[in-house]
């Protein structure tokens, strides 16, 4: 077995702007306006904070960290109710083949499972420059078409493939404590 470098990744509580998001649930999918509403059938879109994710102390990415679940309610503003709020240090595992539920992903299918046996992942997020708006259920979503760069940075630092990094605990993820932000209907 060869020696593998590790990579430090920090999910901060630093707000770096806003992005658009659609409430999501596994049972209901993306939230849409009901029939009979002037926007009937269109996605319900909220503006939400985006946060900074830092790799190896210097490489920075913008991410979705929290999101409102699709519970069928539509209001002018609502507090997000999905995402990891507690501070913790973990070693994510690699989930090959994962693709986002709410838009077509790029060529690098896969995700990092933050907590064993739980649904919280780090995965490809919407590329706002392409007009994509994703649904979130509390996963960390790398925005702006930067998913491939994020993955390649991790691979280059560790010197091996993502599966090996995940299996050996090569990613040291620090999650800073955060509070659920308010999402505003657009």
C-alpha positions, -999 to 999 in steps of 0.1 A, spaced: 0 0 0 14 34 -9 14 65 12 -14 89 3 -15 127 10 -46 140 27 -66 170 18 -82 195 42 -116 208 32 -135 234 52 -173 241 48 -175 276 63 -203 296 76 -191 326 56 -219 339 33 -204 349 -1 -236 359 -20 -269 345 -30 -282 320 -55 -315 306 -66 -330 273 -54 -361 252 -57 -375 233 -27 -370 196 -31 -381 163 -15 -375 127 -25 -412 120 -24 -425 151 -42 -394 162 -63 -390 198 -72 -417 221 -59 -440 236 -86 -468 261 -85 -502 243 -84 -526 243 -114 -548 273 -113 -520 296 -100 -508 322 -125 -474 304 -125 -490 270 -126 -465 242 -133 -435 265 -130 -409 258 -103 -412 277 -71 -379 296 -68 -363 311 -37 -332 332 -32 -308 317 -6 -273 323 8 -243 306 -8 -213 298 14 -176 293 10 -159 259 7 -121 260 11 -98 233 -1 -62 230 13 -65 265 29 -66 285 -3 -87 271 -32 -123 286 -27 -156 274 -41 -191 288 -37 -217 262 -25 -253 258 -14 -253 246 22 -289 248 33 -322 246 15 -360 245 21 -377 211 18 -406 207 -6 -435 204 18 -460 220 -5 -461 254 11 -453 286 -7 -446 318 12 -428 351 7 -400 339 29 -393 308 49 -365 294 70 -345 267 54 -350 233 71 -324 210 55 -287 209 59 -260 203 85 -259 230 112 -236 214 138 -199 218 138 -181 185 131 -150 169 115 -155 139 92 -139 118 65 -164 116 36 -166 85 14 -169 85 -24 -202 76 -40 -195 67 -77 -221 74 -103 -242 100 -84 -259 127 -105 -280 156 -94 -318 151 -92 -328 184 -106 -307 192 -136 -283 174 -160 -249 170 -144 -215 172 -161 -191 144 -170 -179 137 -135 -207 117 -119 -202 110 -82 -205 126 -48 -189 126 -13 -211 111 15 -205 133 45 -220 111 72 -220 73 69 -256 60 62 -270 95 58 -282 114 27 -260 145 31 -236 147 2 -211 171 -14 -220 170 -51 -223 190 -83 -245 220 -80 -263 243 -105 -242 263 -130 -259 297 -126 -242 310 -158 -262 284 -178 -294 294 -161 -296 262 -140 -316 263 -107 -312 232 -86 -333 217 -58 -316 211 -25 -323 188 4 -294 199 26 -265 186 5 -235 208 -1 -236 217 -38 -206 231 -56 -219 259 -78 -209 277 -110 -197 248 -131 -167 242 -107 -175 206 -98 -148 192 -121 -122 216 -108 -131 208 -71 -127 170 -78 -95 175 -97 -80 196 -70 -88 169 -44 -73 142 -67 -42 163 -74 -35 170 -37 -40 134 -26 -22 119 -57 -48 91 -63 -84 85 -74 -115 96 -55 -125 60 -45 -92 54 -28 -93 89 -11 -128 81 2 -120 45 13 -88 56 32 -104 87 48 -81 110 28 -105 140 29 -105 158 62 -138 178 61 -143 204 88 -179 217 90 -183 251 107 -215 255 128 -242 274 109 -277 285 112 -306 279 88 -309 310 67 -342 325 54 -351 319 18 -369 346 -1 -395 339 -29 -385 354 -62 
